[in-house]
Amino acid sequence: MSYSNLLIEDFGAVRKITVNRPDKLNALNSDTLRELDEAFAEVAADDSVRVAVLTGAGPKAFVAGADISEMNGLTPVEGRDFSKRGSDMMRRIETLNKPVIAMVNGFALGGGLELAMSCHLRIASDKAKIGQPEIKLGLVPGFGGSQRLLRLAGRAACLELCLVGDPISAQRGYELGVLNEIAAAEQLEERTMAIATQIANSAPLAARAILDCVVVGGESNMGDALSYESTQFGLIFSTEDMHEGTSAFLEKRAAVFKGK
C-alpha cells in the first residue's frame, strides 16, 4: 500500500515506518493517524515482518505533536472523535502481536510522546526532547499521555510533565523510565536497528507471548496475571521454536527460529 504521509522500508524482517511530514515537524493530522493505523495493521498481518521501527523524517522531530492547525477548528464532538482516532491507533500499536521500537530522533512532544509511549521500546537521540505541553494550549493529553506516562514514570513525574508542560531532556526521560536507552544522534539509527535485528532473530512466537503477558498482566491483578503467564508458558511448549531453542542450547549451537 502507498502512503502520502509515511515512508515504509523493509530491512530483512524489520519494517521501518517513518512519519514523513518534516515541513510540519511530522505533526499528526487525521490522515496521518489513519495511515499509521493501516500501516500497523499491515505489520500485524505480514508474517515476513517480525519487528517494526517507528521514527520521524528529518533531523528535528520524531513527532512534534498533533496538528494544531487542524485541531483549532474542531467542535467538541469532532475533538472527541479526533482523540478517539489517535487513541485507538496507539492502542493498536501497544497491543500489536510484534515488538515496535520508537526511534526518537528529535522532538517528541504531546501526541509525539504519546505515540512513542505506545511503542514497546523507546531508543532516543541524546539531542531529543520529550514532553506533554498540552496545558500551554489550554488542552489535556488526548491520545493516552496521562495514562501511559503515569504507568511508565509514576504519579509525581506524570503530574509534573502534564501540569508544568515544559519539555525535558532525553537523559531526564531515561532517568524517569520513559526512555529505554539514549544513543548519540549520529549512532541512533545504527543502534536502534541493531536492537530490532536482534529481536527479529529471536523466537517470534515467544516475543508475541511476552507482549501478551505484559499487556494483560499490566491491566490485571497479580493472581490473574501470574495465571495468564503460566498458561502462555505452557502453550509455548507446543511450538517448534521452543524445541529448536532448547535443543540448540543443549547442543551448543545457534538456534534458527521459524515462527512455528
N, C-alpha and C positions, 0 to 999 in steps of 0.2 A: 504494500500500500504506500502511496506517495503522500507526503505531508507538506503543508505550507509553512508550518512553524517549528518543525522538528527535523533533525538530521538523524538518520539511522545507519549505523555501521556495524558489521559483524567482524569479530576477531576470533576465529575459531568458535568456541562455544560461548563466548562473551559478546553480548549485544550492547553497544554504546548508543545511548539516546541523548541527543543534545537539543536543549531548548534553543531555538535559533531565531531570536529577536534581539540581536545585540544593540540595535539602534534604540530599543526600548528597555535596555538592560534586562532583557528576557522576561519582562513582566508577564504575568499570567492573565490573559483575557479569556473570554468564553471559548473561542476557537482553540486556543492552546490547551485549555483544560480538557476539551473534548478529544483533541488529538492525543494527549497523554493517556487518557483513558483507553483509547483504541490501541495505542502502541503497547501498553502493558497487557491488554487482553491478548494481543498477538504473542507477546513474550510467554504468557502462561500456556498458550496453545501450541507453541512451536517446540517440538521435542529436541531440536538441534541446539536450542538455547538453554544454557544451564545457569547463567548469571547475567544480570543486567547492570550496567553502569549508567548513572544519570548525571548530566552536567549541563552547564550553560555555555553558549557561544561567546567568544570574545574574552579579553583579559580582565574585564572589570567585574562581571557579575555571574554568579550561579543563577539565581533568580532574585531580582531586587524587590519583588513583592507582587501583589495583584495590580492589575492595570487600573490606576486611579482615574484615568480619563474615561474609562468605560463605567466604573463604579459610581462616578459623580452624578450621573443622571438616572440611577435606578430608583424605582419605587420600593417601599418596604417589602412587598411581595416579591419583586424581582431581586431585591437584595438577599432575601431568604433563599430563593432558588439558586442564586449565584453561589452562595455559601454552601448549599447542599451539593451543588455540582462539584465544587472543588473538594469538599469533604468526602464525598463518595469516591472520587477518583483516588484520593490519597489513602482511603481505606482499602481500595483495591490493591495498591502497592503494599501497604502494611500487611495484608493477608495473602499476598501472592505466594504461589507454590514454589517460587525460586528466589534466591537471595538477590536483593537490589542494593547497590552501593552508590551513595551520593558522593560525587567528586566535586567538592565545594571549592570552586576556583576563584571566587570573589565574594561580592556582597550576597548574603542570604538573609534577607530581611522580610518580615511579615510572612506573606504567602510563600516566599522562598525558603525561609527557615521551616515553615510548616511542611513544605514539600520534602525538604531534607530529612526532617524528623520522621516522616512516614517511611523512609527507607530503612533497611535493616542495619546498615553500617554507614558511617559518615567519615570520609577522609578529607581533610581541609588543607588548603594552602596556608602557609604561615602569614600571608597577607590578607586572608579572608576576614570579613566582619559579619557577625550574626546578630539578630535581634528581632524583637516584636514591637515595632514602633507605632502600632495602630492607634494607641491612645493620643498620639500627637495629631492625628487626623480626626479625632472625635469618634473613633471606631473601637471595636474589640476584635481580637483574633476570630476569624471566621472559618478557617479550614482545619480546626483541631489544635491550634497552637497552645491554648491554655491547658488543654488536657494532656497532650504528649509532653510538653515541657514540664508539667507537674510530675509526670511519671518518670521522666528521664533525670531531671535535676532537683526535684523536691519543691516543696511549697515556697520556701523563702526565695529561692532563685527564680522560680516561676513568677511570683508576685513582683519581684524587683524588675525583671525584664519587661513584664507587661505593664506595670504601673509607671515606671520611670521612662521606658521606651527608648533608652539610648542603646546603640549597638555596642557589642563587646568584641574583644579580640578573639582570634581563634584559640589562643593559649588559655584565656579565661573559659571559653566554651569547652575546651578539653578538660580543664580542672573541674568544671561543673558536671561532667559526664555527658554533655550534649554531643560532643565530637569524640570519635574513637581514636583518631590519630591526626597528627599535623605533619605535613611534609613541606619542604622548601618549594616555593612556587614552580621553579624550573624542573623539579623532580616529581610533582604531584601526579601527573598522568602516568608516568612510569611506575610509581609506587602503587597507585590505585589499580592499574591493570595487572600488576604482579599479584596483588591480593585476589583480584577477580579470577585470574587464571588458576591460582592455587585452589580456590573453592570450586571452580569449574572442573578441575581434575579429580575432585573428591567424589564420594558417592552421592548422586543427586537425590535418591530416594531417602537417604539418611538426612540430607540437608532439608528436604521437604518436611520430614518428621520433626526435625529440630525447630523449624519455623512454626509448625503447628503447635508444638508443645509450649513454645514461648508465648504465642498469641493467645491460645486457650488458657494456659496457666496464669498469664498476667491478668486475666479477667475472671478468674475463679478463686474459690477458697483453696487453702493449701491441700486439704484432703482430696478434693476433686482433681486438683492439678497433678498431684502425685499419682493418682489412679490413672489419669489420662496418659501420663508419661510411661507408666508401666505397660499400658495397652500398646502404645506406639513401639516400645522396646520389644515386646513380644511379636508384633506384626512384622517388624523388620527382619525377623528370623526367616520369614518366608521368601526373602529376596535372594537372587543370585549374587547381588553385590555384597551382601553380608558374608556369604560363604567365600566369595573371592577375597574379601578384605581380611578375614580371619585366617584363611589358608595362606595368603601372601605373607602375613605377619609370621606365621609359624615356619614358612619356607624361606624366610628372609629375602623376599623379592618385592619389587614394586607391584602394587595392585593395579589392575585395569578395570575400572568400573564402567558398566554399560547402562546403568539406569534400569535394570531389570531385577 
